[in-house]
Amino acid sequence: MEEHFNENYMESEQHPKATFSGQLLEWDIDDFTTGEPVQAVAQGEFNCHGVSDERKVSGTISKRKDGTWSIQADFEVSTSVHRIPIPKVVRENIAEVIRVDLKATLEPK
């Protein structure tokens, strides 16, 4: 189902990536000394399906002992805001708002 959605509605060949570019709000590097996850909010521009949307995303960030950072967040993507076409025939079977669960590891350059 996910593959079908990506190919037919997200048009993954034309729009292979979604991006977020923003900044953490009100954070202090000293909050990350324990290695425990820290609640954080990032504000910035989310681009999906070629359409940008300003938003705030809440999640957790932790700094690991190996120097990498772990990020977890979940947020929603509106098919109408991002102009993701859903044909009328299947509109009742596909949510207008898609829930995204993000888990990422950032490595230093």
N, CA, C and O atoms as a GROMACS GRO file, in nm:
protein
  436
    1MET      N    1   0.082  -0.119   0.000
    1MET     CA    2   0.000   0.000   0.000
    1MET      C    3   0.087   0.126   0.000
    1MET      O    4   0.060   0.222  -0.072
    2GLU      N    5   0.194   0.125   0.083
    2GLU     CA    6   0.283   0.240   0.090
    2GLU      C    7   0.350   0.264  -0.046
    2GLU      O    8   0.359   0.378  -0.092
    3GLU      N    9   0.397   0.156  -0.109
    3GLU     CA   10   0.462   0.168  -0.239
    3GLU      C   11   0.364   0.222  -0.343
    3GLU      O   12   0.399   0.308  -0.424
    4HIS      N   13   0.242   0.172  -0.340
    4HIS     CA   14   0.137   0.219  -0.432
    4HIS      C   15   0.111   0.368  -0.412
    4HIS      O   16   0.100   0.444  -0.508
    5PHE      N   17   0.100   0.410  -0.285
    5PHE     CA   18   0.076   0.550  -0.253
    5PHE      C   19   0.191   0.637  -0.304
    5PHE      O   20   0.168   0.740  -0.367
    6ASN      N   21   0.316   0.594  -0.277
    6ASN     CA   22   0.432   0.672  -0.319
    6ASN      C   23   0.440   0.685  -0.471
    6ASN      O   24   0.466   0.794  -0.522
    7GLU      N   25   0.418   0.576  -0.542
    7GLU     CA   26   0.429   0.579  -0.688
    7GLU      C   27   0.316   0.656  -0.753
    7GLU      O   28   0.339   0.735  -0.845
    8ASN      N   29   0.193   0.634  -0.707
    8ASN     CA   30   0.077   0.689  -0.776
    8ASN      C   31   0.032   0.827  -0.730
    8ASN      O   32  -0.017   0.906  -0.810
    9TYR      N   33   0.049   0.859  -0.603
    9TYR     CA   34  -0.002   0.986  -0.553
    9TYR      C   35   0.110   1.082  -0.517
    9TYR      O   36   0.102   1.202  -0.546
   10MET      N   37   0.215   1.031  -0.452
   10MET     CA   38   0.329   1.118  -0.418
   10MET      C   39   0.413   1.148  -0.542
   10MET      O   40   0.491   1.243  -0.542
   11GLU      N   41   0.397   1.069  -0.646
   11GLU     CA   42   0.473   1.087  -0.770
   11GLU      C   43   0.623   1.093  -0.738
   11GLU      O   44   0.692   1.189  -0.773
   12SER      N   45   0.670   0.988  -0.672
   12SER     CA   46   0.807   0.982  -0.620
   12SER      C   47   0.914   1.001  -0.726
   12SER      O   48   1.023   1.049  -0.695
   13GLU      N   49   0.887   0.964  -0.848
   13GLU     CA   50   0.988   0.985  -0.953
   13GLU      C   51   1.007   1.133  -0.982
   13GLU      O   52   1.119   1.176  -1.010
   14GLN      N   53   0.901   1.211  -0.976
   14GLN     CA   54   0.910   1.356  -1.000
   14GLN      C   55   0.953   1.430  -0.874
   14GLN      O   56   1.019   1.534  -0.882
   15HIS      N   57   0.914   1.379  -0.758
   15HIS     CA   58   0.942   1.444  -0.629
   15HIS      C   59   1.002   1.339  -0.535
   15HIS      O   60   0.934   1.294  -0.443
   16PRO      N   61   1.129   1.301  -0.556
   16PRO     CA   62   1.187   1.190  -0.479
   16PRO      C   63   1.218   1.222  -0.333
   16PRO      O   64   1.237   1.130  -0.253
   17LYS      N   65   1.224   1.349  -0.295
   17LYS     CA   66   1.264   1.384  -0.159
   17LYS      C   67   1.168   1.483  -0.096
   17LYS      O   68   1.108   1.567  -0.163
   18ALA      N   69   1.158   1.472   0.035
   18ALA     CA   70   1.094   1.574   0.116
   18ALA      C   71   1.206   1.631   0.203
   18ALA      O   72   1.292   1.555   0.249
   19THR      N   73   1.206   1.761   0.227
   19THR     CA   74   1.313   1.822   0.305
   19THR      C   75   1.255   1.914   0.412
   19THR      O   76   1.144   1.966   0.400
   20PHE      N   77   1.333   1.932   0.518
   20PHE     CA   78   1.301   2.029   0.622
   20PHE      C   79   1.426   2.109   0.649
   20PHE      O   80   1.532   2.052   0.674
   21SER      N   81   1.415   2.240   0.644
   21SER     CA   82   1.527   2.328   0.674
   21SER      C   83   1.480   2.428   0.779
   21SER      O   84   1.389   2.507   0.754
   22GLY      N   85   1.542   2.423   0.896
   22GLY     CA   86   1.497   2.511   1.002
   22GLY      C   87   1.596   2.519   1.116
   22GLY      O   88   1.713   2.481   1.102
   23GLN      N   89   1.548   2.568   1.228
   23GLN     CA   90   1.632   2.586   1.345
   23GLN      C   91   1.560   2.534   1.469
   23GLN      O   92   1.437   2.536   1.476
   24LEU      N   93   1.639   2.486   1.566
   24LEU     CA   94   1.582   2.450   1.694
   24LEU      C   95   1.548   2.577   1.770
   24LEU      O   96   1.625   2.674   1.768
   25LEU      N   97   1.435   2.576   1.837
   25LEU     CA   98   1.394   2.691   1.916
   25LEU      C   99   1.434   2.670   2.061
   25LEU      O  100   1.416   2.560   2.116
   26GLU      N  101   1.488   2.772   2.124
   26GLU     CA  102   1.518   2.773   2.267
   26GLU      C  103   1.588   2.646   2.316
   26GLU      O  104   1.531   2.570   2.394
   27TRP      N  105   1.709   2.623   2.269
   27TRP     CA  106   1.784   2.506   2.314
   27TRP      C  107   1.920   2.549   2.364
   27TRP      O  108   1.971   2.656   2.330
   28ASP      N  109   1.978   2.464   2.446
   28ASP     CA  110   2.108   2.491   2.505
   28ASP      C  111   2.192   2.364   2.491
   28ASP      O  112   2.146   2.256   2.527
   29ILE      N  113   2.313   2.375   2.440
   29ILE     CA  114   2.399   2.258   2.418
   29ILE      C  115   2.421   2.180   2.547
   29ILE      O  116   2.442   2.058   2.543
   30ASP      N  117   2.417   2.247   2.662
   30ASP     CA  118   2.435   2.180   2.790
   30ASP      C  119   2.322   2.082   2.822
   30ASP      O  120   2.339   1.993   2.905
   31ASP      N  121   2.207   2.097   2.757
   31ASP     CA  122   2.095   2.006   2.777
   31ASP      C  123   2.127   1.865   2.726
   31ASP      O  124   2.059   1.769   2.762
   32PHE      N  125   2.229   1.853   2.642
   32PHE     CA  126   2.258   1.727   2.576
   32PHE      C  127   2.376   1.651   2.637
   32PHE      O  128   2.428   1.558   2.575
   33THR      N  129   2.418   1.687   2.757
   33THR     CA  130   2.535   1.624   2.817
   33THR      C  131   2.507   1.484   2.874
   33THR      O  132   2.600   1.406   2.893
   34THR      N  133   2.381   1.452   2.902
   34THR     CA  134   2.350   1.324   2.967
   34THR      C  135   2.330   1.210   2.868
   34THR      O  136   2.336   1.093   2.907
   35GLY      N  137   2.307   1.240   2.742
   35GLY     CA  138   2.278   1.136   2.644
   35GLY      C  139   2.130   1.099   2.641
   35GLY      O  140   2.087   1.022   2.554
   36GLU      N  141   2.054   1.152   2.734
   36GLU     CA  142   1.909   1.126   2.738
   36GLU      C  143   1.839   1.214   2.634
   36GLU      O  144   1.885   1.323   2.604
   37PRO      N  145   1.727   1.166   2.579
   37PRO     CA  146   1.651   1.246   2.483
   37PRO      C  147   1.601   1.376   2.545
   37PRO      O  148   1.556   1.379   2.660
   38VAL      N  149   1.610   1.483   2.468
   38VAL     CA  150   1.566   1.615   2.511
   38VAL      C  151   1.450   1.658   2.420
   38VAL      O  152   1.461   1.648   2.298
   39GLN      N  153   1.341   1.704   2.479
   39GLN     CA  154   1.229   1.755   2.402
   39GLN      C  155   1.275   1.881   2.328
   39GLN      O  156   1.342   1.967   2.385
   40ALA      N  157   1.236   1.891   2.202
   40ALA     CA  158   1.278   2.006   2.122
   40ALA      C  159   1.171   2.042   2.020
   40ALA      O  160   1.088   1.958   1.983
   41VAL      N  161   1.174   2.167   1.975
   41VAL     CA  162   1.085   2.214   1.870
   41VAL      C  163   1.172   2.281   1.764
   41VAL      O  164   1.255   2.366   1.795
   42ALA      N  165   1.152   2.241   1.640
   42ALA     CA  166   1.222   2.304   1.528
   42ALA      C  167   1.119   2.382   1.446
   42ALA      O  168   1.007   2.336   1.424
   43GLN      N  169   1.160   2.500   1.402
   43GLN     CA  170   1.074   2.581   1.316
   43GLN      C  171   1.145   2.601   1.185
   43GLN      O  172   1.264   2.634   1.182
   44GLY      N  173   1.074   2.581   1.076
   44GLY     CA  174   1.137   2.598   0.946
   44GLY      C  175   1.044   2.568   0.831
   44GLY      O  176   0.922   2.571   0.844
   45GLU      N  177   1.105   2.537   0.719
   45GLU     CA  178   1.031   2.515   0.595
   45GLU      C  179   1.036   2.368   0.557
   45GLU      O  180   1.143   2.310   0.538
   46PHE      N  181   0.917   2.307   0.546
   46PHE     CA  182   0.904   2.168   0.504
   46PHE      C  183   0.862   2.170   0.358
   46PHE      O  184   0.763   2.233   0.322
   47ASN      N  185   0.938   2.099   0.274
   47ASN     CA  186   0.906   2.091   0.132
   47ASN      C  187   0.873   1.947   0.098
   47ASN      O  188   0.954   1.856   0.120
   48CYS      N  189   0.754   1.926   0.045
   48CYS     CA  190   0.708   1.793   0.007
   48CYS      C  191   0.627   1.806  -0.121
   48CYS      O  192   0.541   1.893  -0.132
   49HIS      N  193   0.654   1.720  -0.216
   49HIS     CA  194   0.580   1.717  -0.343
   49HIS      C  195   0.596   1.851  -0.416
   49HIS      O  196   0.507   1.892  -0.490
   50GLY      N  197   0.710   1.918  -0.395
   50GLY     CA  198   0.739   2.044  -0.462
   50GLY      C  199   0.671   2.165  -0.402
   50GLY      O  200   0.677   2.274  -0.459
   51VAL      N  201   0.607   2.149  -0.286
   51VAL     CA  202   0.536   2.259  -0.222
   51VAL      C  203   0.596   2.282  -0.083
   51VAL      O  204   0.607   2.189  -0.004
   52SER      N  205   0.634   2.407  -0.054
   52SER     CA  206   0.691   2.442   0.076
   52SER      C  207   0.584   2.491   0.171
   52SER      O  208   0.486   2.554   0.130
   53ASP      N  209   0.603   2.460   0.299
   53ASP     CA  210   0.508   2.497   0.402
   53ASP      C  211   0.587   2.530   0.529
   53ASP      O  212   0.668   2.449   0.574
   54GLU      N  213   0.563   2.647   0.586
   54GLU     CA  214   0.629   2.687   0.712
   54GLU      C  215   0.562   2.611   0.826
   54GLU      O  216   0.439   2.607   0.834
   55ARG      N  217   0.644   2.551   0.915
   55ARG     CA  218   0.584   2.476   1.025
   55ARG      C  219   0.678   2.459   1.142
   55ARG      O  220   0.799   2.481   1.131
   56LYS      N  221   0.620   2.420   1.254
   56LYS     CA  222   0.694   2.382   1.374
   56LYS      C  223   0.677   2.232   1.391
   56LYS      O  224   0.566   2.178   1.376
   57VAL      N  225   0.787   2.164   1.424
   57VAL     CA  226   0.784   2.019   1.444
   57VAL      C  227   0.842   1.990   1.582
   57VAL      O  228   0.952   2.034   1.614
   58SER      N  229   0.768   1.915   1.663
   58SER     CA  230   0.813   1.876   1.796
   58SER      C  231   0.871   1.736   1.791
   58SER      O  232   0.828   1.652   1.711
   59GLY      N  233   0.969   1.711   1.876
   59GLY     CA  234   1.028   1.578   1.882
   59GLY      C  235   1.132   1.570   1.991
   59GLY      O  236   1.134   1.653   2.083
   60THR      N  237   1.218   1.469   1.981
   60THR     CA  238   1.326   1.455   2.077
   60THR      C  239   1.460   1.445   2.003
   60THR      O  240   1.468   1.397   1.890
   61ILE      N  241   1.563   1.493   2.070
   61ILE     CA  242   1.699   1.487   2.017
   61ILE      C  243   1.790   1.436   2.129
   61ILE      O  244   1.776   1.477   2.244
   62SER      N  245   1.882   1.349   2.094
   62SER     CA  246   1.982   1.307   2.193
   62SER      C  247   2.118   1.296   2.125
   62SER      O  248   2.129   1.260   2.008
   63LYS      N  249   2.219   1.329   2.201
   63LYS     CA  250   2.356   1.318   2.152
   63LYS      C  251   2.414   1.189   2.206
   63LYS      O  252   2.415   1.166   2.327
   64ARG      N  253   2.461   1.104   2.117
   64ARG     CA  254   2.518   0.975   2.157
   64ARG      C  255   2.666   0.988   2.190
   64ARG      O  256   2.730   1.086   2.151
   65LYS      N  257   2.718   0.891   2.261
   65LYS     CA  258   2.859   0.892   2.301
   65LYS      C  259   2.953   0.888   2.181
   65LYS      O  260   3.065   0.937   2.188
   66ASP      N  261   2.907   0.829   2.067
   66ASP     CA  262   2.992   0.820   1.948
   66ASP      C  263   2.993   0.949   1.865
   66ASP      O  264   3.054   0.953   1.758
   67GLY      N  265   2.926   1.054   1.915
   67GLY     CA  266   2.927   1.183   1.846
   67GLY      C  267   2.813   1.202   1.748
   67GLY      O  268   2.800   1.309   1.688
   68THR      N  269   2.730   1.100   1.729
   68THR     CA  270   2.614   1.115   1.642
   68THR      C  271   2.496   1.169   1.722
   68THR      O  272   2.496   1.168   1.845
   69TRP      N  273   2.396   1.217   1.650
   69TRP     CA  274   2.275   1.270   1.711
   69TRP      C  275   2.157   1.186   1.665
   69TRP      O  276   2.149   1.148   1.548
   70SER      N  277   2.067   1.156   1.756
   70SER     CA  278   1.946   1.081   1.724
   70SER      C  279   1.828   1.177   1.731
   70SER      O  280   1.811   1.250   1.828
   71ILE      N  281   1.745   1.174   1.626
   71ILE     CA  282   1.628   1.262   1.619
   71ILE      C  283   1.504   1.176   1.598
   71ILE      O  284   1.504   1.085   1.516
   72GLN      N  285   1.400   1.206   1.673
   72GLN     CA  286   1.271   1.141   1.654
   72GLN      C  287   1.162   1.246   1.657
   72GLN      O  288   1.162   1.334   1.742
   73ALA      N  289   1.069   1.235   1.563
   73ALA     CA  290   0.957   1.327   1.558
   73ALA      C  291   0.843   1.260   1.482
   73ALA      O  292   0.865   1.167   1.405
   74ASP      N  293   0.724   1.310   1.503
   74ASP     CA  294   0.614   1.271   1.416
   74ASP      C  295   0.534   1.396   1.386
   74ASP      O  296   0.519   1.485   1.470
   75PHE      N  297   0.482   1.401   1.265
   75PHE     CA  298   0.407   1.517   1.221
   75PHE      C  299   0.313   1.474   1.110
   75PHE      O  300   0.317   1.360   1.064
   76GLU      N  301   0.228   1.566   1.067
   76GLU     CA  302   0.130   1.535   0.965
   76GLU      C  303   0.158   1.613   0.837
   76GLU      O  304   0.208   1.725   0.840
   77VAL      N  305   0.126   1.549   0.725
   77VAL     CA  306   0.139   1.612   0.593
   77VAL      C  307   0.001   1.614   0.530
   77VAL      O  308  -0.061   1.510   0.511
   78SER      N  309  -0.046   1.732   0.497
   78SER     CA  310  -0.177   1.748   0.435
   78SER      C  311  -0.165   1.728   0.284
   78SER      O  312  -0.084   1.794   0.217
   79THR      N  313  -0.247   1.637   0.230
   79THR     CA  314  -0.243   1.614   0.084
   79THR      C  315  -0.289   1.739   0.008
   79THR      O  316  -0.240   1.765  -0.101
   80SER      N  317  -0.382   1.815   0.065
   80SER     CA  318  -0.429   1.935  -0.007
   80SER      C  319  -0.326   2.047  -0.004
   80SER      O  320  -0.304   2.113  -0.106
   81VAL      N  321  -0.261   2.070   0.112
   81VAL     CA  322  -0.160   2.176   0.121
   81VAL      C  323  -0.044   2.149   0.025
   81VAL      O  324   0.007   2.241  -0.038
   82HIS      N  325  -0.004   2.023   0.015
   82HIS     CA  326   0.111   1.989  -0.068
   82HIS      C  327   0.071   1.944  -0.209
   82HIS      O  328   0.153   1.890  -0.284
   83ARG      N  329  -0.054   1.967  -0.243
   83ARG     CA  330  -0.106   1.940  -0.379
   83ARG      C  331  -0.077   1.797  -0.425
   83ARG      O  332  -0.031   1.774  -0.537
   84ILE      N  333  -0.104   1.703  -0.336
   84ILE     CA  334  -0.089   1.562  -0.369
   84ILE      C  335  -0.224   1.516  -0.422
   84ILE      O  336  -0.321   1.509  -0.348
   85PRO      N  337  -0.230   1.484  -0.551
   85PRO     CA  338  -0.361   1.454  -0.613
   85PRO      C  339  -0.412   1.315  -0.572
   85PRO      O  340  -0.343   1.214  -0.589
   86ILE      N  341  -0.534   1.312  -0.520
   86ILE     CA  342  -0.599   1.187  -0.485
   86ILE      C  343  -0.725   1.179  -0.573
   86ILE      O  344  -0.815   1.261  -0.557
   87PRO      N  345  -0.732   1.081  -0.664
   87PRO     CA  346  -0.850   1.070  -0.751
   87PRO      C  347  -0.979   1.050  -0.670
   87PRO      O  348  -0.978   0.987  -0.565
   88LYS      N  349  -1.090   1.104  -0.721
   88LYS     CA  350  -1.219   1.092  -0.653
   88LYS      C  351  -1.258   0.948  -0.626
   88LYS      O  352  -1.320   0.919  -0.524
   89VAL      N  353  -1.222   0.858  -0.714
   89VAL     CA  354  -1.259   0.717  -0.702
   89VAL      C  355  -1.206   0.656  -0.573
   89VAL      O  356  -1.273   0.571  -0.513
   90VAL      N  357  -1.086   0.697  -0.528
   90VAL     CA  358  -1.025   0.638  -0.408
   90VAL      C  359  -1.015   0.736  -0.292
   90VAL      O  360  -0.959   0.702  -0.188
   91ARG      N  361  -1.069   0.855  -0.307
   91ARG     CA  362  -1.056   0.959  -0.205
   91ARG      C  363  -1.107   0.914  -0.067
   91ARG      O  364  -1.050   0.953   0.035
   92GLU      N  365  -1.212   0.834  -0.064
   92GLU     CA  366  -1.267   0.788   0.064
   92GLU      C  367  -1.174   0.688   0.133
   92GLU      O  368  -1.183   0.669   0.255
   93ASN      N  369  -1.086   0.624   0.058
   93ASN     CA  370  -0.998   0.520   0.114
   93ASN      C  371  -0.860   0.572   0.152
   93ASN      O  372  -0.780   0.498   0.210
   94ILE      N  373  -0.831   0.697   0.121
   94ILE     CA  374  -0.699   0.753   0.150
   94ILE      C  375  -0.716   0.876   0.237
   94ILE      O  376  -0.796   0.965   0.207
   95ALA      N  377  -0.640   0.881   0.346
   95ALA     CA  378  -0.650   0.992   0.441
   95ALA      C  379  -0.608   1.124   0.376
   95ALA      O  380  -0.517   1.127   0.294
   96GLU      N  381  -0.676   1.231   0.415
   96GLU     CA  382  -0.640   1.364   0.367
   96GLU      C  383  -0.514   1.415   0.436
   96GLU      O  384  -0.445   1.503   0.385
   97VAL      N  385  -0.487   1.360   0.553
   97VAL     CA  386  -0.368   1.396   0.630
   97VAL      C  387  -0.287   1.269   0.654
   97VAL      O  388  -0.337   1.172   0.711
   98ILE      N  389  -0.161   1.270   0.610
   98ILE     CA  390  -0.073   1.156   0.622
   98ILE      C  391   0.017   1.176   0.744
   98ILE      O  392   0.081   1.280   0.757
   99ARG      N  393   0.021   1.077   0.831
   99ARG     CA  394   0.106   1.083   0.951
   99ARG      C  395   0.245   1.033   0.916
   99ARG      O  396   0.261   0.925   0.858
  100VAL      N  397   0.347   1.111   0.952
  100VAL     CA  398   0.487   1.076   0.924
  100VAL      C  399   0.558   1.052   1.057
  100VAL      O  400   0.549   1.133   1.149
  101ASP      N  401   0.627   0.939   1.066
  101ASP     CA  402   0.706   0.904   1.183
  101ASP      C  403   0.852   0.910   1.142
  101ASP      O  404   0.897   0.829   1.060
  102LEU      N  405   0.927   1.004   1.196
  102LEU     CA  406   1.066   1.028   1.157
  102LEU      C  407   1.162   0.976   1.264
  102LEU      O  408   1.148   1.008   1.383
  103LYS      N  409   1.257   0.897   1.220
  103LYS     CA  410   1.368   0.853   1.307
  103LYS      C  411   1.494   0.868   1.223
  103LYS      O  412   1.506   0.808   1.116
  104ALA      N  413   1.587   0.949   1.272
  104ALA     CA  414   1.708   0.977   1.194
  104ALA      C  415   1.830   0.982   1.284
  104ALA      O  416   1.822   1.015   1.402
  105THR      N  417   1.943   0.950   1.225
  105THR     CA  418   2.073   0.964   1.292
  105THR      C  419   2.156   1.061   1.211
  105THR      O  420   2.173   1.044   1.090
  106LEU      N  421   2.206   1.164   1.277
  106LEU     CA  422   2.292   1.262   1.213
  106LEU      C  423   2.436   1.233   1.251
  106LEU      O  424   2.467   1.209   1.367
  107GLU      N  425   2.523   1.235   1.151
  107GLU     CA  426   2.664   1.210   1.175
  107GLU      C  427   2.743   1.336   1.144
  107GLU      O  428   2.710   1.408   1.049
  108PRO      N  429   2.849   1.365   1.222
  108PRO     CA  430   2.929   1.484   1.194
  108PRO      C  431   3.003   1.469   1.060
  108PRO      O  432   3.039   1.358   1.018
  109LYS      N  433   3.024   1.582   0.994
  109LYS     CA  434   3.096   1.580   0.866
  109LYS      C  435   3.243   1.558   0.888
  109LYS      O  436   3.320   1.554   0.792
   0.00000   0.00000   0.00000
